[in-house]
Amino acid sequence: MTPAARLSAAIELLCAIESAPRRPADAVANAFFRDRRFIGGGDRRAISALTWATLRGWRRLNWHLRDVPGGASPRLLVAAAILLADAAGDVPQQGFSEVSALFDGSRFAPDPLSPREALALQSVARSTLDDPAMPRAIRFEIPEWLEPALGAQFGDAFETEMAALLQPAPLDLRVNLLRGTRDEAARALRREKLAATPTPLSPWGLRLAGRQPITAASAFKSGLVEIQDEGSQLIAAAVSAGPDMRVLDYCAGAGGKTLALAMCMDNRGHIVACDVSEARLEGAVKRLRRAGVHNAERHLLVSGDKWAKRRAGSFDRVLVDAPCSGTGTWRRNPDARRRFSENDLAELRVKQSEILDRAAGLVRPGGRLVYATCSLLAAENADQVRAFLSRRPDYTMGAVDGPNWPAALDGAGMVSLTPAQHETDGFFVCVLQRAA
Ligand SMILES: C[S@@+](CC[C@H](N)C(=O)[O-])C[C@H]1O[C@@H](n2cnc3c(N)ncnc32)[C@H](O)[C@@H]1O
């Protein structure tokens, strides 16, 4: 595709994302590319990078274009994202004359800029994406209502933490030790010209430089590596699941952590992967097969189900990877910043405490309940844990440890991982120990 055709496709994709405001942008993008199989891998990555740069700078780009009558259109926003591209990002920055030349109206190119659009972009081209006159919530792309809570929580570290959350995330892989070692996986990737380096904290992690086509690699197809952020790998390590244990992954989704737990258990013992979403649990089937996991069964949780009652107090480890705001993954899902409301947070908090209470009954005396989120918000993390401990005197806070937990990380109580401090997505994890 020509650069103009890529630009045109990015504008089209942004329009599709905007017309489905409740749908995650990556789901819209997957459908968009599925319908356009003629778009090759390199073009697809360039189109996605441009669209994601626009989503990542959304509030700032709109701030720069605030005087455009009727508000900034997707084509202006995408053009502004190129003009103001960050040198460290994956979109090459271009000047006004280069960008306006792409809008030439030829076949597959966007229509020419109107005089008004050209004027707006010319003034943007003289700026930088961040501007000292921007209000803090715009500068850091966070909802206004959430800024006070985040400000109070992070204090002096607020700007560093929020700035790190604006950067594109690396692509991390977890090596599946059921299929081979980390060295073998790195070598297999290198043979396919994919450069990966060990992650600093997870013993199974490999980090890919830039955007590389991992799902086409044979190391991925054969189940030797799985895509998983290093922080998410550490949540699985915090469960300290061992061979021959009975382990429950209570909010298993499509099995990201189930796979890592099965590996920690050397494919022995028994894991039950539960969820309330049939579609998500179904998504685990292919992944479990690819990874060679055969100690896991899936169970769909439905209301009135006697399943949990029959298994009360029977699991050595129960992981609650709770449904949450996903604020810790805003590097990957910048569109989620706009969708997240106060009402969503209130509903999530109720759901999290209900899930914790249900899951707590499934842990055997002396066993462990591990509570985790990919949220940065105390309301979903420390506050939930404290409230739980006050409801359940048979539980105490344990240390986050285990054979795969990195010695470099203090696991003394509640552990928070952040992009600024750990170069992972934002995660929270806490071990709750049930009295014997
Ligand atoms: C953070 S996601 C889990 C991600 C998954 N553990 C992984 O590593 O890929 C949270 C999951 O909780 C599930 N969930 C929501 N409400 C639930 C409930 N009441 N009981 C169990 N799971 C629930 C959601 O369907 C979602 O799949």
The ligand as an SDF file (V2000), in Angstrom:
LIG
                    3D

 27 29  0  0  0  0  0  0  0  0999 V2000
   -9.3600   -9.8800   34.1170 C   0  0  0  0  0  0  0  0  0  0  0  0
  -10.4100  -10.9210   33.2510 S   0  0  0  0  0  0  0  0  0  0  0  0
   -9.5960  -12.4790   33.3900 C   0  0  0  0  0  0  0  0  0  0  0  0
   -8.3990  -12.6410   32.5250 C   0  0  0  0  0  0  0  0  0  0  0  0
   -7.8280  -14.0470   32.5650 C   0  0  0  0  0  0  0  0  0  0  0  0
   -7.6050  -14.5140   33.9160 N   0  0  0  0  0  0  0  0  0  0  0  0
   -6.5080  -14.1200   31.8070 C   0  0  0  0  0  0  0  0  0  0  0  0
   -5.4460  -14.2030   32.4100 O   0  0  0  0  0  0  0  0  0  0  0  0
   -6.5610  -14.0860   30.5690 O   0  0  0  0  0  0  0  0  0  0  0  0
  -11.7470  -11.1230   34.3540 C   0  0  0  0  0  0  0  0  0  0  0  0
  -12.7180  -12.2310   34.0130 C   0  0  0  0  0  0  0  0  0  0  0  0
  -13.6990  -12.3050   35.0510 O   0  0  0  0  0  0  0  0  0  0  0  0
  -14.8630  -12.8110   34.4880 C   0  0  0  0  0  0  0  0  0  0  0  0
  -15.9780  -12.5760   35.4230 N   0  0  0  0  0  0  0  0  0  0  0  0
  -16.8080  -11.5110   35.5060 C   0  0  0  0  0  0  0  0  0  0  0  0
  -17.7100  -11.7060   36.4880 N   0  0  0  0  0  0  0  0  0  0  0  0
  -17.4170  -12.8890   37.0530 C   0  0  0  0  0  0  0  0  0  0  0  0
  -18.0020  -13.6520   38.1120 C   0  0  0  0  0  0  0  0  0  0  0  0
  -19.0450  -13.2000   38.7950 N   0  0  0  0  0  0  0  0  0  0  0  0
  -17.4620  -14.8490   38.4200 N   0  0  0  0  0  0  0  0  0  0  0  0
  -16.3830  -15.3240   37.7220 C   0  0  0  0  0  0  0  0  0  0  0  0
  -15.8060  -14.6470   36.7040 N   0  0  0  0  0  0  0  0  0  0  0  0
  -16.3190  -13.4610   36.3780 C   0  0  0  0  0  0  0  0  0  0  0  0
  -14.9560  -12.0940   33.1710 C   0  0  0  0  0  0  0  0  0  0  0  0
  -15.7940  -12.7800   32.2590 O   0  0  0  0  0  0  0  0  0  0  0  0
  -13.4840  -12.0440   32.7200 C   0  0  0  0  0  0  0  0  0  0  0  0
  -13.1930  -13.1050   31.8610 O   0  0  0  0  0  0  0  0  0  0  0  0
  1  2  1  0
  2  3  1  0
  2 10  1  0
  3  4  1  0
  4  5  1  0
  5  6  1  0
  5  7  1  0
  7  8  2  0
  7  9  1  0
 10 11  1  0
 11 12  1  0
 11 26  1  0
 12 13  1  0
 13 14  1  0
 13 24  1  0
 14 15  1  0
 14 23  1  0
 15 16  2  0
 16 17  1  0
 17 18  1  0
 17 23  2  0
 18 19  1  0
 18 20  2  0
 20 21  1  0
 21 22  2  0
 22 23  1  0
 24 25  1  0
 24 26  1  0
 26 27  1  0
M  CHG  2   2   1   9  -1
M  END
$$$$
